Amino acid sequence: MFRTPPSKRRFLGLAAVLAAFVGLMGPGSAIAQSGSLKVVATTGMIADAARQIGGDLVEVKALMGPGVDPHAYRQTRTDIVAMTQADLVLWHGLYLEAQMEGFMHDLAKRRKVVAVAEALPRNMLLAHDDYADKFDPHVWMNPNLWSHVVSAVRDALITARPEAKATFETNAAAHLKDLTELADYTTRILSTIPAESRVLLTAHDAFNYFGVAYGFEVLGIQGISTESEAGLNRVSELVEMLVSRRIRAVFVESSVSDRNIRALIEGAAAKGHTVTIGGELFSDAMGEQGTYEGTYLGMIDHNATTIARALGGEAPERGMRGALTARR
């Protein structure tokens, strides 16, 4: 007797739940013309953009919190309920939420769903090393690229609530100005790192856009997706590189296990070379909600400041946070 594979049964089960909720609610019943616009975003970065632009006019829920890996994330039944009851669903796209792609495309047939990173011109995107027909999704690592995503969030909010267009445009303009200031700050402090020290080694290849923007050689133990495996040969190659080039600092990520990074450090130590952890970087998720690092500005400020100080550059201990706080 033929048996449906477990993964297929799980997808069919979730599809049935989606159909049931949509059927019960009826077309258009989720959209409330008064009160807050209910927005569900997959990642914290997108949720932050929606909050910055929407202000008091939006109620934003992020599906993925601090430390959550979007590459492996699967929607839960609670997530399905939230998305089917939302006025607007914002997801990244570019194959970041790989396990949610089928669900999102299905949901888009029934609800307002926007893949905001898909708004980026293709000539600004980098190729995906693991999938020939995909692009590297980590565009938030370059504030200038992220500005395009913020504009896409603004447009999606205006479409969902056109009577609030003026407010959304004003708020978006202010946030885009902050992103320009962030880009200027990161360029300034990262340029103080000696050229020979501009090597960024992390758990997975989340920093390629960062490398292109700021002139870094970026190395990841795993590929662009954390679903790819790091083989022993890869670890051995990186250990040899650390030793031969006398690289003294590597970085862990908040949303990826530090197991492979620890293996590199131990391997280099066995060859008589000391490597330290330069700090923890936010790669696929922001910091805790309610903290400065739990915002997009704080996330990138933290990363740039941490990298600059660890690799011999000059950066203020509190980053650009003090200037923003004083201005506001």
C-alpha positions, -999 to 999 in steps of 0.1 A, spaced: 0 0 0 13 35 -9 20 57 21 24 95 19 59 105 30 59 123 65 71 156 50 43 155 24 17 146 51 29 176 72 25 200 43 -9 187 34 -20 190 70 -9 226 72 -25 234 39 -58 219 52 -55 242 83 -49 272 61 -79 264 39 -101 259 69 -92 292 85 -96 311 52 -129 294 46 -143 303 80 -132 339 78 -144 346 43 -129 369 17 -118 403 30 -130 397 66 -95 401 80 -91 437 69 -104 462 94 -108 497 81 -106 511 116 -81 505 144 -45 493 139 -34 476 107 -25 440 117 8 430 101 27 397 104 63 397 94 85 366 91 118 381 104 126 406 130 143 429 105 111 432 84 90 436 115 112 465 126 108 482 93 70 479 95 71 493 131 93 522 121 71 531 92 37 523 106 41 537 141 9 537 161 -11 528 131 2 492 129 2 462 152 32 441 141 39 404 150 73 388 141 72 351 136 109 346 142 124 360 173 160 364 185 183 335 178 159 318 153 174 305 120 151 315 91 166 290 67 152 261 87 121 277 102 87 261 95 54 278 102 35 265 132 -2 262 135 -1 294 157 17 312 128 -9 300 104 -37 315 125 -18 348 129 -12 351 91 -47 342 81 -60 369 105 -36 396 94 -44 425 71 -9 421 56 18 394 56 54 405 49 81 379 42 116 383 29 117 360 -1 149 352 -21 147 317 -7 155 329 29 124 312 44 131 281 23 108 258 43 79 283 41 80 291 4 51 267 -7 29 279 22 35 316 14 27 312 -23 -5 294 -14 -15 320 12 -9 348 -14 -38 334 -34 -61 343 -5 -45 372 14 -23 402 9 12 387 10 44 406 -1 79 392 -5 97 426 2 132 417 -7 121 406 -41 118 444 -49 156 446 -52 169 450 -87 185 417 -98 218 434 -107 222 443 -70 220 407 -59 247 381 -54 245 346 -66 236 318 -42 265 294 -38 243 265 -28 215 269 -54 223 278 -90 189 295 -97 187 315 -64 202 346 -50 220 352 -16 191 365 6 212 383 33 207 418 18 202 434 52 239 433 58 243 464 36 221 493 48 220 508 13 204 476 -1 181 473 29 168 508 20 151 492 -10 134 467 13 122 494 36 107 512 6 89 480 -4 75 477 32 63 513 29 46 506 -4 29 475 10 16 494 40 2 521 18 -15 496 -4 -31 480 27 -41 513 42 -41 540 15 -57 566 38 -26 566 59 -2 572 30 11 606 42 20 592 76 37 561 62 57 582 37 68 607 64 79 579 88 96 560 60 116 591 49 128 596 85 138 559 88 156 560 54 176 590 66 187 569 97 198 542 73 219 566 53 235 578 86 241 541 95 257 534 61 280 564 66 290 553 101 298 517 91 318 528 61 338 553 83 347 529 111 353 498 90 377 517 67 400 521 98 408 484 98 441 476 82 437 462 47 455 429 56 431 424 86 399 427 67 390 390 69 357 381 84 353 344 93 319 333 107 298 302 111 280 306 77 281 328 46 257 355 59 281 384 53 288 384 16 269 417 10 288 432 39 321 421 23 313 436 -10 301 469 6 331 473 29 360 455 11 362 424 33 372 388 24 343 369 39 346 332 48 319 310 62 323 274 76 289 265 62 274 278 30 248 306 26 221 283 40 227 268 74 211 237 60 244 229 42 269 209 61 305 218 70 327 189 61 360 180 79 379 190 48 364 225 50 373 229 87 408 217 80 413 241 52 401 270 73 424 260 102 454 260 78 443 294 65 441 309 100 476 296 109 493 306 76 478 341 75 481 347 112 444 356 116 437 361 153 399 367 155 368 348 143 332 355 151 302 335 163 266 342 153 236 346 175 214 323 154 239 296 146 257 270 168 293 279 177 303 243 175 323 247 142 339 280 153 351 262 184 365 234 163 385 260 143 399 276 174 410 242 188 425 232 155 446 264 153 457 260 189 469 224 181 492 240 155 505 266 179 484 295 167 460 314 191 427 325 177 401 343 198 364 350 194 361 386 183 326 388 194 290 376 187 274 390 155 238 391 146 234 374 112 199 360 105 182 374 135 183 406 156 188 410 194 162 407 221 131 427 216 131 460 235 169 464 233 189 486 209 203 455 193 167 443 188 163 470 161 178 470 126 199 500 133 212 485 165 219 451 149 241 466 121 257 492 144 266 464 169 281 442 141 302 469 125 314 483 158 323 448 171 341 439 139 361 471 137 372 469 174 382 432 171 402 435 138 423 466 148 401 494 136 388 525 155 352 526 167 335 541 197 326 516 224 289 525 221 289 528 184 266 553 167 239 547 194 249 578 214 245 601 185 210 588 176 199 589 212 210 625 216 193 635 184 160 620 195 
